[in-house]
């Protein structure tokens, strides 16, 4: 353990003069060791992470790791509230600094608990997480946050999508209400789908008809389709190509 610990950033605290003795070496995490030594190695005389609750473990880690937004919200995180502590993902003695002391690389570390998400990323059309081009932590902050699902976005959840899909961001002169109100997830599944472009429906027209189910001759055409259900009207995006928004046409034509 000691040889592995020498290679971690925690080793640097052994001879650090930036803080007092309580934040140096082993005692920085395990507490004063005098009683432990005098008791012949009595394990009850020192803080043991293996026997502690997730809250107590995380409290120890956050004594030092409280800088910036990355860790400051861990107390309200879904992980801690579900009994997941820092050492469930990080190894303070063995892992490398370049890997953020993680026990395994993403996404496999996340898949250890998030089995449903793993299945979603195995679908034919998915964000390329398994291929290593995108990481779970690019969109989610594993240490907590103020937004649902610990998303990293600060203004709106779609800002995460727009980091890569900038051409869809707008603002547009003519906004598509579905995008404006419900956002990208009104039509797309963010992790993976059996449908091209991560769409929720296999046929684009069926997706459109979830909102545009009224015709102009019906009462209260909240979101009129202006068409009947004839076959020639089943490929909406052949005409309405700018469905994310347009600066030129209110009906999103070319």
For each residue, the residues with C-beta under 8 A, 3 or more apart:
1: 4 5 93 94
2: 5 6
3: 6 7
4: 1 7 8 93 94
5: 1 2 8 10 11 93 94
6: 2 3 11
7: 3 4 11 96
8: 4 5 11 92 93 94 95 96 97 101
9: 12 97 101
10: 5 13 28 29 92 93
11: 5 6 7 8 14
12: 9 15 16
13: 10 16 19 23 24 25 28
14: 11 24 25
15: 12 24
16: 12 13 19 23 24
17:
18:
19: 13 16 22 23 24
20: 23 24
21: 24 27
22: 19 27 28
23: 13 16 19 20 28 63 64
24: 13 14 15 16 19 20 21 27 28
25: 13 14 28
26: 29 30 33
27: 21 22 24 30 31 32 33
28: 10 13 22 23 24 25 64
29: 10 26 47 49 60 61 92
30: 26 27 33 46 47 48
31: 27 46 47
32: 27 35 46
33: 26 27 30 36 37 46
34: 37 38
35: 32 38 39 42 45 46
36: 33 39 41 42 43 45 46
37: 33 34 41
38: 34 35 45
39: 35 36 42 44 45
40:
41: 36 37
42: 35 36 39 45 46
43: 36 46 48
44: 39
45: 35 36 38 39 42
46: 30 31 32 33 35 36 42 43
47: 29 30 31 52 60
48: 30 43 51 52
49: 29 52 57 60 87
50:
51: 48
52: 47 48 49 56 57 60
53: 56 57 83 85
54: 57 58 80 83 84 85 88
55: 58 59 80 85
56: 52 53 59 60
57: 49 52 53 54 60 61 85 86 87
58: 54 55 61 62 74 75 80 85 86
59: 55 56 62 63
60: 29 47 49 52 56 57 63
61: 29 57 58 64 65 86 87
62: 58 59 65 66 71 74 75
63: 23 59 60 66
64: 23 28 61
65: 61 62 71 86
66: 62 63 71 72
67: 70 71 72
68: 71 72
69: 72 73 141 145
70: 67 141 143
71: 62 65 66 67 68 74 143
72: 66 67 68 69
73: 69 76 77 141 143 144 145 146
74: 58 62 71 77 79 80 143 144
75: 58 62 80 144
76: 73 80 81 144 146
77: 73 74 80 81 142 143 144 145 150
78: 81 82 144 149 150
79: 74 82 84 88 142 143 144
80: 54 55 58 74 75 76 77 83 84 85 144
81: 76 77 78
82: 78 79
83: 53 54 80
84: 54 79 80 88 89 113
85: 53 54 55 57 58 80 88
86: 57 58 61 65 89 90
87: 49 57 61 90 91 92
88: 54 79 84 85
89: 84 86 102 103 109 142
90: 86 87 95 100 101 102 103
91: 87 94 95 101 102 103
92: 8 10 29 87 95 101
93: 1 4 5 8 10
94: 1 4 5 8 91
95: 8 90 91 92 99 100 101 102 103
96: 7 8 99 101
97: 8 9 100 101
98:
99: 95 96 102 105
100: 90 95 97
101: 8 9 90 91 92 95 96 97
102: 89 90 91 95 99 105 106 109
103: 89 90 91 95 109
104: 108 109 112
105: 99 102 108 109
106: 102 109 110 129 135 136 137
107: 110 111 118 121 129 130 135 136
108: 104 105 111 112
109: 89 102 103 104 105 106 112
110: 106 107 113 114 117 136 142
111: 107 108 114 115 117 118
112: 104 108 109
113: 84 110
114: 110 111 117 118
115: 111 118 119
116: 119 120
117: 110 111 114 120 121 191
118: 107 111 114 115 121 122
119: 115 116 122 123
120: 116 117 123 126 189 191 192
121: 107 117 118 126 127 129 130 191 192
122: 118 119 126 130 192
123: 119 120 126 192 193 194
124: 192 193 194
125: 192 193 194 195 196 197 198
126: 120 121 122 123 129 130 191 192 193 198
127: 121 134 190 191 192 198
128: 131 132 133 134
129: 106 107 121 126 132 133 134 135 136 191
130: 107 121 122 126
131: 128
132: 128 129
133: 128 129
134: 127 128 129 138 139
135: 106 107 129 138
136: 106 107 110 129 139 140 142
137: 106 140 141 142
138: 134 135 152
139: 134 136 151 152 160 190
140: 136 137 149 150 151 152
141: 69 70 73 137 144 145 150 151 152
142: 77 79 89 110 136 137 150
143: 70 71 73 74 77 79
144: 73 74 75 76 77 78 79 80 141 150
145: 69 73 77 141 150 151 152
146: 73 76
147: 150 151 152 153 157
148: 151 157
149: 78 140
150: 77 78 140 141 142 144 145 147
151: 139 140 141 145 147 148 157 160
152: 138 139 140 141 145 147 160
153: 147 156 157 158 159 160
154: 159
155: 159
156: 153 159 183
157: 147 148 151 153 160 161 183 184 185
158: 153 161 162 169 179 183 184
159: 153 154 155 156 162 163
160: 139 151 152 153 157 163
161: 157 158 164 165 168 184 190
162: 158 159 165 166 168 169
163: 159 160 166
164: 161
165: 161 162 168 169
166: 162 163 169
167:
168: 161 162 165 179 184 244 245
169: 158 162 165 166
170: 175 244 245
171: 175 245
172: 175 176 244 245 246 247
173: 246 247 248
174: 245 246 247 248 249 250 252
175: 170 171 172 179 180 245
176: 172 179 180 243 244 245 252
177: 180 181 223
178: 181 182 186 187 211
179: 158 168 175 176 182 183 184 186 244 245
180: 175 176 177
181: 177 178 186
182: 178 179 185 186
183: 156 157 158 179 186
184: 157 158 161 168 179 187 188 190
185: 157 182 188 189 190
186: 178 179 181 182 183
187: 178 184 199 200 207
188: 184 185 193 197 198 199 200
189: 120 185 192 193 198 199 200
190: 127 139 161 184 185 198
191: 117 120 121 126 127 129
192: 120 121 122 123 124 125 126 127 189 198
193: 123 124 125 126 188 189 198 199 200
194: 123 124 125 202
195: 125 198 199 200 201 202
196: 125 199
197: 125 188
198: 125 126 127 188 189 190 192 193 195
199: 187 188 189 193 195 196 202 204 207
200: 187 188 189 193 195 207
201: 195 204 206 207 210
202: 194 195 199 206
203: 206 207 234
204: 199 201 207 208 235 236 237
205: 208 209 233 234 235 236
206: 201 202 203 209 210
207: 187 199 200 201 203 204 210
208: 204 205 211 212 225 236
209: 205 206 212 213 225
210: 201 206 207 213
211: 178 208 223
212: 208 209 223 224 225
213: 209 210 223 225
214: 218 220 221 222 223 224 225
215: 218 221 224 225 226 227 228
216: 221 224 226
217:
218: 214 215 221
219:
220: 214
221: 214 215 216 218 224
222: 214
223: 177 211 212 213 214
224: 212 214 215 216 221
225: 208 209 212 213 214 215 233
226: 215 216
227: 215 230 233
228: 215 233
229: 233 234
230: 227 233 234
231: 234
232:
233: 205 225 227 228 229 230 236
234: 203 205 229 230 231
235: 204 205 238
236: 204 205 208 233 239 240 243
237: 204 240 241 243
238: 235 241
239: 236 253 254
240: 236 237 243 251 252 253
241: 237 238 252 253 254
242: 245 246 248 249 252 253 254
243: 176 236 237 240 252
244: 168 170 172 176 179
245: 168 170 171 172 174 175 176 179 242 252
246: 172 173 174 242 249 250 252 253
247: 172 173 174
248: 173 174 242
249: 174 242 246 252 253 254
250: 174 246
251: 240
252: 174 176 240 241 242 243 245 246 249
253: 239 240 241 242 246 249
254: 239 241 242 249
